[in-house]
Amino acid sequence: MSDYALNPLTTVEAGQATDFRFTVTGPGGAPVTGYQVQHDKKLHFIVVSRDLTTFQHLHPELGGDGVWSVRLTLGDPGAYRAFADFAPIGGGGLTLGADLLVAGDHAPKALPEVRRTAEVDGYTVSLAGDLVAGQAGPLTLTVGKDGRPVADLQPYLGAYGHLVALRAGDLAYLHVHPEESDQAGPEITFHAEVPSGGDYRLFLDFQHAGKVRTAAFTAQAGAGRPGGGAAHAH
């Protein structure tokens, strides 16, 4: 296991905007203060509800004491999972996780059904490609609006889209890498490899007309070949 840990320092109340603070501690227990820039940021902070029906991709500010802070609002009571995705100076990429509990009555929602299209703010995003356990393969997401392809996407985090994949159940966090392209849409292609069959949630961030939007999908992975890679639940 990693000698690094994600340490929340703030309690969040349902519906209240909070200056959420946390540290990443390294070997020896001291807060990490040196980070490499990856995808235009030193750290990517992902917060999802345990039922995978809500998703936030945030970019905190780092204080000189190694304490990160970010404005965070969690609308409903329940259990959430936070992920810090980063690379310390002199080290490789890491993803750390921590649970966030928001007090109050909570009824988990069912995982949304598997679909090939998602609607967000008048945009339609379609998904082509399949997840197969133990095999890397392409996923292509096509962005449209008002029945027309969107061919003027704006760069976001160094690419025309950013995709996060999480496995239902244990919320294993999967690294998905975009394919380099000079085309600003409508297609954005990623390479994904999932470690097991089952349900996954895919969250695509894309930027158009100066605003970042998130399209969410539920996808089901086939069993694939025996002996696929091991999962890492953070």
N, C-alpha and C positions, 0 to 999 in steps of 0.2 A: 504494500500500500504506500501511497504518497506520504512524505513527511510534511506535507502542507495541509492546512485546514482552513475552512471558511467559517468565520465566527460572527454571527449577528450580534449587534450591540443594542438594538432597538426593538421595542415591542410595538406591534401594529394593531390598531383598533379598526374594526369594520367601518368602511366609508370615510375614514379620516385621512386626509393627506398628511404624510409623515416624512420628516427628514430622517430617512432610514440610514443607519450607519453600520459599518461592518469592517472587519479586518481580514486579511489573509496572512496567516502565520506560516513561517517556514521552518526548516530544521533548526531546533533549538528553542522554538516557541516565540521568537520575536516577529513583529509585523514586517511583512515584505514592503519595501519602499521603491524597489527598482523593477520596472516592467518594460518589456518590449512592446512596440506598437504592432498590432496585428489587425488587419482589416480596418485601418485608420484609427483604432482606439487601443488604449493600454489594457482595458478590461471590458468584457461584455457581461452584463448582468441580466440573466433570464429568470423571470418569476412566473410559475404556472400553478394553477390549482391542481390538486391531486387527481381530480376527475378529468383533467386536461381540457376543460371547456373555456378557460381563460388563459391568456398569454400576454406577457409584457417583455419587451427587449429594451433594456435601459443602459445608459452609459454614465456611471457615477463619476464624481470628481474625487481626485486623490489629494488628501492633505499631507503636509510634510511629515506628520507623525505616523504615516502608514494607515490612517483611517480613511476609508471611502465613505462618501455620502451621496445620496440620491433621493429625489422626491418620489415617494411610493404611496399609491393608494390601492388598497385591496377592498373591493366593494362589499364582499359578503364574508360572513364567518366561515371557518373551515380550515382545512389543512392545505398548505401551499408548499412548493419546493422551489428553492432558489439555487441557481447555478452561477458560478463565477468561471468564466472562460478566459484564460490569460496565459502568458508565458513570462516567467521571471527572467531578469537579466542573467544570461549565462546558462539558461535551462531551456527545456522543451515545453511544448504546449501542454497545459493542464486544464481539466474541468473539475471543479469541486462543488459539492452540494451540501445544502443544509435545509432542515425543515423550518417552516414558519407557521405558527398556529395563531389563528385569529379567533378570539373567544366569541361565543354565541351559538344559537341553534343553527345547525347546518344539515341540509339534505343533499347528498351528492347527486349530481346529474348523471344520466346515462351517457356513455360515450356516443357522440354523434355517429350516424350511420356512414358506411363507406360510400363516397361519391367521387366522381371525376371532375366536378366543377364546384367552385366556391364563389359566392357573391360578397363583395365588400364595397360600400360607398359607390354603388353604380358600376363597379368594375366586375367583370367576369374572368375568373382565372381557371383554366382547364389543365388537367394533369394527364400526361402520357408517360407510359413506362410502368414497370412493375417492380415491387420489392421482392427479392428472392433471398432467403436465408443463406449466408455464407458466400454469396456471389455479388461482386460489384456490378452495378448497372446504371444506365442513365435514367434520370427523371427529367422530363421537359415540362416546364410550366409556361403556358401561353396566356398573355394578358390582353384583354379586350375591353372596350367601353362603347356602349351604345351600338353594339353590333359590328364595331370596326376594330381591327388590330391596333394596339398601342405600340408604335414604333419609335417613340421618343421618351423612353424611360430615362430617368436621371440616375447617375451613379449613387449608390448607397453602400457605405463601408467598403469602398474600393471595387465594387462590382455592381451589376445591374439588378442583383437580387441577393438575398441572404436567407438560407434555409436552415431551420432547426428541426430535427427529428427526435421524437421521444417515444419510448416504448410504453404502451399501456400497462398498468400494473405496478412495475417497479420503477418506472420513469427513467430507465436507462437513457442517457444522453448520447446521441450519435453525432459524430462529426461528418458533415456533408460539405463537399468541396465544389464550388462553382467551376464550370468550364470557362476558360478565358474566351472572350468574344468582344469584337468591336461593334457588334450590332446592338443597338439600344432597344431591343425588343422586336417583335412581341414575344419571342421565345427566349426563355432562360433555362439553361441545362445544367444539371448538377450530377455528380457521381456519388452514389450512396451504396453502402454495404451494411445490411442488417444482420445481426448475429443469430437470430432465431425467427421462426414463424410466429404469426400472431398479429395483433393490432398495433398500429403506430399512429401518432399524430404528427402531421407535417405543418409547419408554420412558415409561410413565405412572406418576408418583408420586401416590399418594392416601393420605389419612390417615383411619383409622377405629379406634375404640376406643383412641385414644391412641398409635397406632403408624403410622408411614409405611411403605407397601409399594410395590413397583415391579412393574408388569405390563409384559411385553415382547412385542412383535409384530414379525414380518417382513411388510412390505407391498410390493407391486409397483406402481410408477407406470406408467400408460399414456403413450403418446407425446405426446398432446395436440396443440395447434396448433403450427405452425412458428413459430420466432422466440421461444421461451420465454426466460425470464430466465436470466442467467448464474449459475453456481454459485460459491460461495465456500468453498474448502477452507482451514481455518485450521490 
